[in-house]
Amino acid sequence: MSPAGAPSQPDLNDIALFVEVARRGNISRAADTTGVPASTVSRRLRKLEATLGVSLLVRTTRQITLTDAGRLYFERCRQLVEEVRDAHSVLHELGVRPRGTLRVLLPEPLEALDFSQLAREFAEHWPELEYRYDYSHEPNPHPARQFDVALRWGEQADSDLIARRLADIPHQLYASPHYLREHGVPASPGDLIRHECLGSDVCGELSAWTLERDGERVRIPVTGRFGSNNPELLRRLAITGAGIVALPCVGSRQPDHMVPVLPAWQLASIPLYAMFASRRPPARTRVFLDFLQARIQEMLHCKRDAVAA
């Protein structure tokens, strides 16, 4: 019982129902997911709002949306509910099975890593999971709080998010044959200053290029008329002949319609990080990151073997 005069505390089960309704945007779908009758869900949501003293949901005949207070409450409670559920599973069985919807925030399509193939393979391993993959090109990692994990290029600024380094991805400079015919082939890193270099502010490593050869390192500022926080757009611009672009080189196949620039020099590898909010992420996040890291490392080993051969 709460002390006299103290506000009553909300029921954690009611909070969990609210989180499910907020995710689904529909009481009936939340009821189907939780196995709780829709009338009971509605009643317990009204009880939660009465306990908090604020409206969390705007109800119409067609849909349910969150109020400003509801959005704030959902952002704070979502991870809490996930951690409680996961802790409960861990206590009941050591071999906890992942469940729920895996939500991943991607920095770009990650075509060089063949991410669509990796996602399909992972889904075959875990058919009981659902999947949501979204893109954000903003370097700020804080949208990761709305997802299980956010993948980000480059060294990460200090934050209260957990950062796991998945791999250091080699990069190479590329251009279209048309561009090189029109503007000439750079013979040394210094020649890049006179070329159209396509700049990306996705991470610091792509806003200035560090080239390496036989222990020598040269840092070249990226100068050119085109810039974007979308690496995929820069790749497409390079294909049309707009300039020179830095791209990951993981597989054995080079980017379509482009050739390497300064092939004797290698762009410094760029780390790929996974960002997440809790030191004890849900089981679906842990198995996804373990799978992704292992598969990327396999790709890198195959690349190194192919180069050595």
C-alpha beads as a LAMMPS data file, in Angstrom:
LAMMPS data file: protein, C-alpha beads

309 atoms
308 bonds

1 atom types
1 bond types

-500.0 500.0 xlo xhi
-500.0 500.0 ylo yhi
-500.0 500.0 zlo zhi

Masses

1 110.0

Atoms # bond

1 1 1 0.000 0.000 0.000
2 1 1 1.273 3.505 -0.835
3 1 1 2.007 5.850 2.096
4 1 1 -0.773 8.344 2.920
5 1 1 -0.742 11.191 0.424
6 1 1 1.659 9.446 -1.961
7 1 1 0.533 8.876 -5.562
8 1 1 -0.484 5.304 -6.343
9 1 1 2.011 3.371 -8.442
10 1 1 1.028 2.014 -11.881
11 1 1 0.840 -1.726 -12.399
12 1 1 3.776 -3.039 -14.466
13 1 1 1.370 -5.323 -16.366
14 1 1 -0.678 -2.274 -17.360
15 1 1 2.501 -0.572 -18.568
16 1 1 3.342 -3.633 -20.656
17 1 1 -0.132 -3.531 -22.238
18 1 1 0.285 0.166 -22.994
19 1 1 3.632 -0.497 -24.699
20 1 1 2.052 -3.204 -26.855
21 1 1 -0.878 -0.965 -27.837
22 1 1 1.526 1.879 -28.670
23 1 1 3.555 -0.442 -30.882
24 1 1 0.544 -1.880 -32.703
25 1 1 -1.520 1.313 -32.880
26 1 1 -4.579 -0.823 -32.281
27 1 1 -6.166 -2.355 -29.196
28 1 1 -7.490 -5.433 -31.015
29 1 1 -4.064 -6.309 -32.434
30 1 1 -2.481 -5.786 -29.018
31 1 1 -5.144 -8.048 -27.510
32 1 1 -4.384 -10.766 -30.069
33 1 1 -0.664 -10.494 -29.332
34 1 1 -0.980 -10.580 -25.542
35 1 1 -3.945 -12.949 -25.251
36 1 1 -5.794 -10.399 -23.105
37 1 1 -9.385 -9.570 -24.161
38 1 1 -9.704 -6.197 -25.909
39 1 1 -12.241 -4.975 -23.327
40 1 1 -9.770 -5.775 -20.552
41 1 1 -6.970 -3.981 -22.412
42 1 1 -9.157 -0.859 -22.745
43 1 1 -10.146 -0.947 -19.089
44 1 1 -6.560 -1.334 -17.877
45 1 1 -5.346 1.474 -20.131
46 1 1 -7.977 3.789 -18.643
47 1 1 -6.858 2.692 -15.185
48 1 1 -3.208 3.468 -16.083
49 1 1 -4.136 6.936 -17.369
50 1 1 -6.141 7.598 -14.215
51 1 1 -3.195 6.510 -12.066
52 1 1 -0.782 8.765 -13.981
53 1 1 -3.234 11.644 -14.223
54 1 1 -2.570 12.210 -17.945
55 1 1 -3.987 11.006 -21.244
56 1 1 -1.612 8.680 -23.061
57 1 1 -3.734 7.820 -26.096
58 1 1 -6.017 9.571 -28.549
59 1 1 -8.756 7.100 -29.472
60 1 1 -10.754 7.278 -32.695
61 1 1 -12.940 4.715 -34.404
62 1 1 -10.131 3.874 -36.857
63 1 1 -6.895 4.125 -34.952
64 1 1 -5.083 4.981 -31.772
65 1 1 -2.329 7.582 -31.628
66 1 1 -0.088 8.708 -28.805
67 1 1 -0.360 12.038 -27.068
68 1 1 2.859 13.958 -26.375
69 1 1 2.841 12.490 -22.872
70 1 1 2.146 9.052 -24.359
71 1 1 5.144 9.271 -26.692
72 1 1 7.407 10.278 -23.820
73 1 1 6.055 7.473 -21.616
74 1 1 6.423 4.908 -24.397
75 1 1 10.062 5.871 -25.070
76 1 1 10.873 5.496 -21.380
77 1 1 8.905 2.283 -20.777
78 1 1 9.585 0.276 -23.939
79 1 1 13.120 -0.754 -23.011
80 1 1 12.099 -1.369 -19.390
81 1 1 9.371 -3.792 -20.462
82 1 1 11.770 -5.577 -22.827
83 1 1 14.376 -5.989 -20.097
84 1 1 11.832 -7.318 -17.600
85 1 1 10.530 -9.830 -20.136
86 1 1 14.020 -10.922 -21.087
87 1 1 15.100 -11.250 -17.455
88 1 1 12.022 -13.381 -16.799
89 1 1 12.922 -15.671 -19.705
90 1 1 16.531 -15.991 -18.551
91 1 1 15.412 -17.075 -15.100
92 1 1 13.117 -19.735 -16.531
93 1 1 15.527 -21.204 -19.044
94 1 1 19.207 -20.653 -19.617
95 1 1 18.844 -21.173 -23.361
96 1 1 16.469 -18.204 -23.759
97 1 1 14.820 -18.114 -27.183
98 1 1 14.660 -14.762 -28.966
99 1 1 11.158 -13.456 -29.528
100 1 1 9.234 -10.400 -30.618
101 1 1 10.147 -7.935 -33.370
102 1 1 13.792 -7.149 -34.118
103 1 1 14.037 -3.431 -34.947
104 1 1 17.250 -2.379 -36.700
105 1 1 18.266 1.135 -37.767
106 1 1 20.624 1.085 -40.762
107 1 1 22.867 3.898 -42.024
108 1 1 22.291 2.931 -45.702
109 1 1 21.313 -0.157 -47.710
110 1 1 24.742 -1.696 -46.887
111 1 1 24.882 -3.177 -50.373
112 1 1 28.630 -3.898 -50.099
113 1 1 27.926 -6.177 -47.133
114 1 1 25.054 -7.840 -49.022
115 1 1 22.858 -7.016 -46.042
116 1 1 19.630 -8.175 -47.689
117 1 1 21.137 -11.657 -48.052
118 1 1 22.365 -11.603 -44.439
119 1 1 18.931 -10.521 -43.222
120 1 1 17.285 -13.372 -45.115
121 1 1 19.761 -15.930 -43.729
122 1 1 19.198 -14.682 -40.202
123 1 1 15.421 -14.897 -40.647
124 1 1 15.803 -18.527 -41.698
125 1 1 17.663 -19.249 -38.444
126 1 1 15.000 -17.508 -36.329
127 1 1 11.604 -17.995 -38.019
128 1 1 9.721 -17.072 -34.827
129 1 1 10.960 -13.460 -34.979
130 1 1 9.473 -10.542 -36.891
131 1 1 11.720 -7.934 -38.472
132 1 1 11.719 -4.183 -39.038
133 1 1 14.624 -2.523 -40.902
134 1 1 14.674 1.266 -41.313
135 1 1 17.238 3.741 -42.626
136 1 1 18.589 6.901 -41.059
137 1 1 21.569 8.790 -42.421
138 1 1 21.891 11.105 -39.436
139 1 1 25.198 10.638 -37.564
140 1 1 23.420 11.333 -34.255
141 1 1 22.860 7.860 -32.706
142 1 1 20.003 8.847 -30.367
143 1 1 17.247 7.498 -32.668
144 1 1 18.705 4.118 -31.664
145 1 1 16.585 4.340 -28.508
146 1 1 13.516 3.567 -30.625
147 1 1 15.186 0.437 -32.034
148 1 1 16.842 -2.677 -30.684
149 1 1 20.091 -1.756 -32.420
150 1 1 21.439 0.932 -34.750
151 1 1 24.359 0.265 -37.099
152 1 1 26.697 3.235 -37.549
153 1 1 29.872 3.941 -39.531
154 1 1 32.995 5.431 -37.949
155 1 1 34.230 6.112 -34.453
156 1 1 31.343 7.131 -32.215
157 1 1 31.117 10.151 -29.941
158 1 1 30.668 9.516 -26.229
159 1 1 27.058 8.868 -25.271
160 1 1 25.079 6.752 -22.838
161 1 1 24.459 4.216 -25.599
162 1 1 26.453 0.978 -25.656
163 1 1 28.785 0.708 -28.671
164 1 1 29.927 -2.683 -29.975
165 1 1 32.572 -2.679 -32.706
166 1 1 31.486 -5.283 -35.265
167 1 1 34.344 -5.011 -37.762
168 1 1 36.810 -2.704 -39.470
169 1 1 35.626 -2.508 -43.068
170 1 1 38.218 -1.839 -45.809
171 1 1 37.344 0.936 -48.263
172 1 1 38.619 1.849 -51.709
173 1 1 38.260 4.853 -54.015
174 1 1 36.243 4.313 -57.190
175 1 1 35.161 6.301 -60.244
176 1 1 33.393 5.599 -63.502
177 1 1 35.458 5.053 -66.671
178 1 1 33.634 8.063 -68.158
179 1 1 34.793 10.353 -65.334
180 1 1 38.410 9.188 -65.638
181 1 1 38.395 9.741 -69.407
182 1 1 37.062 13.261 -68.931
183 1 1 39.195 14.330 -65.966
184 1 1 42.254 12.087 -66.063
185 1 1 43.466 9.300 -63.772
186 1 1 44.978 10.436 -60.430
187 1 1 48.599 9.222 -60.139
188 1 1 49.077 10.082 -56.449
189 1 1 46.929 11.052 -53.455
190 1 1 47.874 14.712 -53.941
191 1 1 46.175 14.667 -57.353
192 1 1 42.805 14.160 -55.651
193 1 1 42.736 17.817 -54.625
194 1 1 42.174 18.737 -58.294
195 1 1 39.351 16.209 -58.734
196 1 1 35.658 16.078 -57.943
197 1 1 35.597 14.030 -54.732
198 1 1 32.174 13.073 -53.414
199 1 1 32.075 13.893 -49.709
200 1 1 30.018 12.227 -47.009
201 1 1 29.495 13.449 -43.455
202 1 1 28.188 10.068 -42.275
203 1 1 31.423 9.808 -40.289
204 1 1 34.697 11.725 -39.960
205 1 1 36.589 9.021 -41.823
206 1 1 34.596 9.813 -44.992
207 1 1 34.821 13.609 -44.783
208 1 1 38.630 13.412 -45.115
209 1 1 40.291 10.396 -46.702
210 1 1 43.328 8.733 -45.143
211 1 1 45.241 6.701 -47.750
212 1 1 47.869 4.110 -46.817
213 1 1 50.670 2.369 -48.741
214 1 1 53.694 0.516 -47.364
215 1 1 53.454 2.265 -44.010
216 1 1 52.939 5.717 -45.560
217 1 1 49.780 7.613 -44.609
218 1 1 48.384 10.631 -46.430
219 1 1 45.278 12.534 -45.303
220 1 1 43.389 14.267 -48.094
221 1 1 40.468 16.673 -47.513
222 1 1 37.445 15.744 -49.597
223 1 1 36.749 18.601 -52.001
224 1 1 34.105 18.721 -54.670
225 1 1 30.739 20.165 -55.595
226 1 1 28.716 17.188 -54.382
227 1 1 28.213 16.143 -50.785
228 1 1 25.574 14.093 -48.985
229 1 1 24.832 12.197 -45.800
230 1 1 23.537 9.376 -48.013
231 1 1 26.403 7.138 -49.226
232 1 1 24.094 5.312 -51.620
233 1 1 23.308 8.585 -53.400
234 1 1 27.034 9.318 -53.703
235 1 1 27.617 5.859 -55.205
236 1 1 24.939 6.494 -57.814
237 1 1 26.392 9.923 -58.582
238 1 1 29.810 8.330 -59.095
239 1 1 28.308 5.819 -61.538
240 1 1 26.967 8.725 -63.626
241 1 1 30.450 10.250 -63.804
242 1 1 30.041 12.945 -61.127
243 1 1 33.316 12.197 -59.334
244 1 1 35.369 9.881 -57.136
245 1 1 33.731 8.088 -54.207
246 1 1 34.902 6.005 -51.246
247 1 1 33.100 2.659 -51.005
248 1 1 33.424 -0.461 -48.840
249 1 1 35.237 -3.329 -50.553
250 1 1 34.294 -6.539 -48.771
251 1 1 33.252 -9.081 -51.387
252 1 1 35.220 -10.308 -54.359
253 1 1 33.197 -8.246 -56.853
254 1 1 33.995 -4.574 -57.444
255 1 1 31.146 -2.050 -57.677
256 1 1 29.235 -2.187 -60.956
257 1 1 30.262 0.271 -63.688
258 1 1 33.244 1.595 -61.724
259 1 1 36.984 1.011 -61.522
260 1 1 39.413 1.475 -58.601
261 1 1 41.231 4.797 -58.249
262 1 1 44.784 4.727 -56.862
263 1 1 44.628 0.914 -56.477
264 1 1 48.120 0.829 -54.954
265 1 1 46.754 2.895 -52.045
266 1 1 44.155 1.652 -49.575
267 1 1 41.720 3.885 -47.804
268 1 1 41.988 3.429 -44.034
269 1 1 39.453 0.885 -42.790
270 1 1 36.292 2.335 -41.257
271 1 1 34.756 0.671 -38.203
272 1 1 31.153 -0.470 -38.235
273 1 1 29.511 -0.133 -34.813
274 1 1 26.307 -1.482 -33.323
275 1 1 24.667 0.969 -30.901
276 1 1 22.057 -0.095 -28.347
277 1 1 20.589 1.255 -25.149
278 1 1 21.053 -1.490 -22.549
279 1 1 24.017 -3.494 -21.325
280 1 1 21.586 -6.411 -21.219
281 1 1 19.841 -6.154 -24.611
282 1 1 17.000 -8.506 -25.543
283 1 1 17.977 -11.977 -26.702
284 1 1 16.930 -11.175 -30.291
285 1 1 19.471 -8.340 -30.343
286 1 1 22.285 -10.491 -28.970
287 1 1 21.812 -13.326 -31.467
288 1 1 21.461 -10.848 -34.354
289 1 1 24.724 -9.085 -33.469
290 1 1 26.589 -12.376 -32.974
291 1 1 25.352 -13.597 -36.367
292 1 1 26.131 -10.327 -38.155
293 1 1 29.618 -10.039 -36.690
294 1 1 30.487 -13.645 -37.566
295 1 1 29.251 -13.325 -41.153
296 1 1 31.068 -10.018 -41.758
297 1 1 34.283 -11.518 -40.414
298 1 1 33.824 -14.454 -42.817
299 1 1 33.502 -11.979 -45.704
300 1 1 36.652 -10.153 -44.647
301 1 1 38.624 -13.395 -44.406
302 1 1 37.459 -14.410 -47.883
303 1 1 38.496 -10.988 -49.194
304 1 1 41.968 -11.293 -47.643
305 1 1 42.366 -14.828 -49.019
306 1 1 41.379 -13.634 -52.493
307 1 1 43.908 -10.782 -52.362
308 1 1 46.657 -13.117 -51.142
309 1 1 45.952 -15.559 -53.982

Bonds

1 1 1 2
2 1 2 3
3 1 3 4
4 1 4 5
5 1 5 6
6 1 6 7
7 1 7 8
8 1 8 9
9 1 9 10
10 1 10 11
11 1 11 12
12 1 12 13
13 1 13 14
14 1 14 15
15 1 15 16
16 1 16 17
17 1 17 18
18 1 18 19
19 1 19 20
20 1 20 21
21 1 21 22
22 1 22 23
23 1 23 24
24 1 24 25
25 1 25 26
26 1 26 27
27 1 27 28
28 1 28 29
29 1 29 30
30 1 30 31
31 1 31 32
32 1 32 33
33 1 33 34
34 1 34 35
35 1 35 36
36 1 36 37
37 1 37 38
38 1 38 39
39 1 39 40
40 1 40 41
41 1 41 42
42 1 42 43
43 1 43 44
44 1 44 45
45 1 45 46
46 1 46 47
47 1 47 48
48 1 48 49
49 1 49 50
50 1 50 51
51 1 51 52
52 1 52 53
53 1 53 54
54 1 54 55
55 1 55 56
56 1 56 57
57 1 57 58
58 1 58 59
59 1 59 60
60 1 60 61
61 1 61 62
62 1 62 63
63 1 63 64
64 1 64 65
65 1 65 66
66 1 66 67
67 1 67 68
68 1 68 69
69 1 69 70
70 1 70 71
71 1 71 72
72 1 72 73
73 1 73 74
74 1 74 75
75 1 75 76
76 1 76 77
77 1 77 78
78 1 78 79
79 1 79 80
80 1 80 81
81 1 81 82
82 1 82 83
83 1 83 84
84 1 84 85
85 1 85 86
86 1 86 87
87 1 87 88
88 1 88 89
89 1 89 90
90 1 90 91
91 1 91 92
92 1 92 93
93 1 93 94
94 1 94 95
95 1 95 96
96 1 96 97
97 1 97 98
98 1 98 99
99 1 99 100
100 1 100 101
101 1 101 102
102 1 102 103
103 1 103 104
104 1 104 105
105 1 105 106
106 1 106 107
107 1 107 108
108 1 108 109
109 1 109 110
110 1 110 111
111 1 111 112
112 1 112 113
113 1 113 114
114 1 114 115
115 1 115 116
116 1 116 117
117 1 117 118
118 1 118 119
119 1 119 120
120 1 120 121
121 1 121 122
122 1 122 123
123 1 123 124
124 1 124 125
125 1 125 126
126 1 126 127
127 1 127 128
128 1 128 129
129 1 129 130
130 1 130 131
131 1 131 132
132 1 132 133
133 1 133 134
134 1 134 135
135 1 135 136
136 1 136 137
137 1 137 138
138 1 138 139
139 1 139 140
140 1 140 141
141 1 141 142
142 1 142 143
143 1 143 144
144 1 144 145
145 1 145 146
146 1 146 147
147 1 147 148
148 1 148 149
149 1 149 150
150 1 150 151
151 1 151 152
152 1 152 153
153 1 153 154
154 1 154 155
155 1 155 156
156 1 156 157
157 1 157 158
158 1 158 159
159 1 159 160
160 1 160 161
161 1 161 162
162 1 162 163
163 1 163 164
164 1 164 165
165 1 165 166
166 1 166 167
167 1 167 168
168 1 168 169
169 1 169 170
170 1 170 171
171 1 171 172
172 1 172 173
173 1 173 174
174 1 174 175
175 1 175 176
176 1 176 177
177 1 177 178
178 1 178 179
179 1 179 180
180 1 180 181
181 1 181 182
182 1 182 183
183 1 183 184
184 1 184 185
185 1 185 186
186 1 186 187
187 1 187 188
188 1 188 189
189 1 189 190
190 1 190 191
191 1 191 192
192 1 192 193
193 1 193 194
194 1 194 195
195 1 195 196
196 1 196 197
197 1 197 198
198 1 198 199
199 1 199 200
200 1 200 201
201 1 201 202
202 1 202 203
203 1 203 204
204 1 204 205
205 1 205 206
206 1 206 207
207 1 207 208
208 1 208 209
209 1 209 210
210 1 210 211
211 1 211 212
212 1 212 213
213 1 213 214
214 1 214 215
215 1 215 216
216 1 216 217
217 1 217 218
218 1 218 219
219 1 219 220
220 1 220 221
221 1 221 222
222 1 222 223
223 1 223 224
224 1 224 225
225 1 225 226
226 1 226 227
227 1 227 228
228 1 228 229
229 1 229 230
230 1 230 231
231 1 231 232
232 1 232 233
233 1 233 234
234 1 234 235
235 1 235 236
236 1 236 237
237 1 237 238
238 1 238 239
239 1 239 240
240 1 240 241
241 1 241 242
242 1 242 243
243 1 243 244
244 1 244 245
245 1 245 246
246 1 246 247
247 1 247 248
248 1 248 249
249 1 249 250
250 1 250 251
251 1 251 252
252 1 252 253
253 1 253 254
254 1 254 255
255 1 255 256
256 1 256 257
257 1 257 258
258 1 258 259
259 1 259 260
260 1 260 261
261 1 261 262
262 1 262 263
263 1 263 264
264 1 264 265
265 1 265 266
266 1 266 267
267 1 267 268
268 1 268 269
269 1 269 270
270 1 270 271
271 1 271 272
272 1 272 273
273 1 273 274
274 1 274 275
275 1 275 276
276 1 276 277
277 1 277 278
278 1 278 279
279 1 279 280
280 1 280 281
281 1 281 282
282 1 282 283
283 1 283 284
284 1 284 285
285 1 285 286
286 1 286 287
287 1 287 288
288 1 288 289
289 1 289 290
290 1 290 291
291 1 291 292
292 1 292 293
293 1 293 294
294 1 294 295
295 1 295 296
296 1 296 297
297 1 297 298
298 1 298 299
299 1 299 300
300 1 300 301
301 1 301 302
302 1 302 303
303 1 303 304
304 1 304 305
305 1 305 306
306 1 306 307
307 1 307 308
308 1 308 309
